[in-house]
Amino acid sequence: MFYHQYYPIDVVNGPGTRCTLFVSGCEHQCRGCYNQSTWRTDSGHPFTQEMADRIIADLNDTKIKRRGITFSGGDPLHPANQADVLALVKRIRAECPGKDIWMWTGYLLAELTPDQQEITALIDVLVDGKFVQELADPSLVWRGSSNQVIHYLRQPAE
């Protein structure tokens, strides 16, 4: 897997202070996408064990408390990303108790493959649906266009 950007402290891409990882690779290539540089699966930086360790350390940092992590992109559920995203999500669940996991994807929840469902079974919130420029609405919270749906998949961490 490759990633484009990692923000160890982010207050924009989900509720509270969190970490955000923008992965590379998106087959949706929505017209009007603000992150077109993430479409290629080999753009950005290779995702390494060191980066995974850094994310875990940041989530467990007691000086700057993070509520959780956001996965965006690109598309975290792109086939090229699934193995590494699944491994990282499993680590977060095991090593970062109480942290929530948000994920944005262009795929629809009802149409996910079994491999994608294995990932979403471990996350808290999925925002699904392609960005549709004609339905863009800047007043929406956590969504770029009105066709996108916020799915609360687990009870929020206390």
Secondary structure as the mmCIF struct_conf table of DSSP 4:
data_model
#
loop_
_struct_conf.conf_type_id
_struct_conf.id
_struct_conf.beg_label_comp_id
_struct_conf.beg_label_asym_id
_struct_conf.beg_label_seq_id
_struct_conf.end_label_comp_id
_struct_conf.end_label_asym_id
_struct_conf.end_label_seq_id
STRN STRN1 PHE A 2 ASP A 10
BEND BEND1 VAL A 11 THR A 17
STRN STRN2 ARG A 18 VAL A 23
BEND BEND2 SER A 24 SER A 24
BEND BEND3 GLU A 27 GLU A 27
TURN_TY1_P TURN_TY1_P1 ARG A 31 GLY A 32
TURN_TY1_P TURN_TY1_P2 TYR A 34 ASN A 35
HELX_RH_3T_P HELX_RH_3T_P1 GLN A 36 THR A 38
BEND BEND4 ARG A 40 ARG A 40
TURN_TY1_P TURN_TY1_P3 THR A 41 ASP A 42
BEND BEND5 GLY A 44 GLY A 44
STRN STRN3 HIS A 45 PRO A 46
HELX_RH_AL_P HELX_RH_AL_P1 GLN A 49 LEU A 59
TURN_TY1_P TURN_TY1_P4 ASN A 60 ASN A 60
BEND BEND6 THR A 62 ILE A 64
STRN STRN4 GLY A 68 SER A 72
BEND BEND7 GLY A 73 GLY A 74
TURN_TY1_P TURN_TY1_P5 PRO A 76 LEU A 77
BEND BEND8 HIS A 78 HIS A 78
TURN_TY1_P TURN_TY1_P6 PRO A 79 ASN A 81
HELX_RH_AL_P HELX_RH_AL_P2 GLN A 82 GLU A 95
BEND BEND9 CYS A 96 CYS A 96
TURN_TY1_P TURN_TY1_P7 PRO A 97 GLY A 98
STRN STRN5 ASP A 100 TRP A 104
BEND BEND10 GLY A 106 TYR A 107
HELX_RH_3T_P HELX_RH_3T_P2 LEU A 109 GLU A 111
HELX_RH_AL_P HELX_RH_AL_P3 PRO A 114 THR A 120
TURN_TY1_P TURN_TY1_P8 ALA A 121 LEU A 122
BEND BEND11 ASP A 124 ASP A 124
STRN STRN6 VAL A 125 ASP A 128
BEND BEND12 GLY A 129 GLY A 129
HELX_RH_3T_P HELX_RH_3T_P3 GLN A 133 LEU A 135
STRN STRN7 ALA A 136 ALA A 136
TURN_TY1_P TURN_TY1_P9 PRO A 138 SER A 139
BEND BEND13 LEU A 140 TRP A 142
BEND BEND14 GLY A 144 GLY A 144
STRN STRN8 SER A 145 SER A 145
TURN_TY1_P TURN_TY1_P10 SER A 146 ASN A 147
STRN STRN9 VAL A 149 TYR A 152
BEND BEND15 ARG A 154 ARG A 154
HELX_LH_PP_P HELX_LH_PP_P1 GLN A 155 ALA A 157
#
